[in-house]
Amino acid sequence: MEVRYIKENEAADFQKVSAVSFIWEFNAEVDNTVNCPVLAAFDNGRLIAGTEACEFKVNYCGNLLDTVVVDGVCSLPEYRRKGGVRAVFDKISELAEEKGWVLGFLSPFSISYYEKFGYANLNRMFSVRVPFESLRHIPRNNDVILYTGEHYEEISELHNKCAAKENLIAIRDNEKDFCATPYESADYTYFRRDANGVADGYVRFTVKRPDEVSVEDLFVLTPEALYGLIGFLRNYDGIAKSLVVGKQYQGSAFACLADRADKAAYEYGGAMAGRIYNLKKLLQSNVYPKKYGKFRLLSTDDIQRNAGVFEVEYENGKAVVTQTEGGEYDISLTAAAAARLMLAGEGHTAQTAVYIDGVKINGNADDFFRAFPHRPTRFVDSTRYK
């Protein structure tokens, strides 16, 4: 079985596999290109399985880490359980070392299925629906600017400032990351500036009359930015009943505002799954407590460079990381368990982590858990408009 990136003239073949895998109608005139590089498995020259593999940089504790986002994993039904998808993920592991990918993310159709490849469900985000009538205490606001491509540098810089405040948000450094055609697409992005003329928040949304204003992206640097943008969205209360904001987590800016709104409703969606492809690099990128600590982590990852015992000795925010093949350890983690405890920002303790599959505590692992406290975390990748 051969696994490689597809060629331009093989894009339609990949789309056909996707169509039969996910049951959608293939159109030869339209579905003959792909938006991201595609890795595919071939059996005797026939494309049998594949996935888009998009490269981004995401923030982790103030460090930008190279990341692969896997999307649209598919295979021909008659080739399922014959190793095609496994071969693709094995190739991703190889490429991770070659390209320097530290992390990987995907949207799982099955949590247990992707755990086999070392992926774990991370923070489960939710959407918040608030009737506009419950937002009347927020002053209306018109001091915003519609983005049409003219202020790319400004809005890109704003997004990346926001990304630096939360783990796992992807940096946006391409004009295609923002919709510059609001009139043609009915997909609107507005941003605002503070009293000093510096952009401090933006919102991207669509309007689904008469039910809702649906917010896809809401990024703010200050409470004033949050209230200013919500005050602007109140201007749509004449044509829509509610404001719906997605990609929220407990303690996020809008979730805090919505907690005191009457009739706010919360709906959980599917979580993103993450994987660590370079465990030593992640341990080195973490920000540690000021107080001295030391732990020994046994990683049972099937990726060779991630396997073994990692001794981490930290103080004043930094650590020295040493890897050995074996020896004593304080905590043992499978690849999926390591992703859950080190990426999700849930802030587990020894008392809660023992209920996570793949976690084994051998003695006192308190210094490990102090090194990975609760942190604002949500995976948000790039949009990449056509």
Sequence and secondary structure as in RCSB ss.txt:
>XXXX:A:sequence
MEVRYIKENEAADFQKVSAVSFIWEFNAEVDNTVNCPVLAAFDNGRLIAGTEACEFKVNYCGNLLDTVVVDGVCS
LPEYRRKGGVRAVFDKISELAEEKGWVLGFLSPFSISYYEKFGYANLNRMFSVRVPFESLRHIPRNNDVILYTGE
HYEEISELHNKCAAKENLIAIRDNEKDFCATPYESADYTYFRRDANGVADGYVRFTVKRPDEVSVEDLFVLTPEA
LYGLIGFLRNYDGIAKSLVVGKQYQGSAFACLADRADKAAYEYGGAMAGRIYNLKKLLQSNVYPKKYGKFRLLST
DDIQRNAGVFEVEYENGKAVVTQTEGGEYDISLTAAAAARLMLAGEGHTAQTAVYIDGVKINGNADDFFRAFPHR
PTRFVDSTRYK
>XXXX:A:secstr
 EEEE  GGGHHHHHHHHHHHHT    TTTSS  SS EEEEEETTEEEEEEEEEEEEEEETTEEEEEEEEEEEEE
 GGGTTTTHHHHHHHHHHHHHHHHT  EEEE  S HHHHHTTT EE    EEEEEEGGGGTTS      EE SST
THHHHHHHHHHHHTTSEEEB   SGGGS   HHHH  EEEEEE TTS EEEEEEEEEETTTEEEEEEEEESSHHH
HHHHHHHHGGGTTT SEEEEEEE TT HHHHHHTTSTT EEEE    EEEES HHHHHHHS   SS EEEEEEE 
 SSGGG EEEEEEEETTEEEEEEESS   SEEE HHHHHHHHHS B   HHHHTTSTTEEE S  HHHHHHS B 
 EEEE      
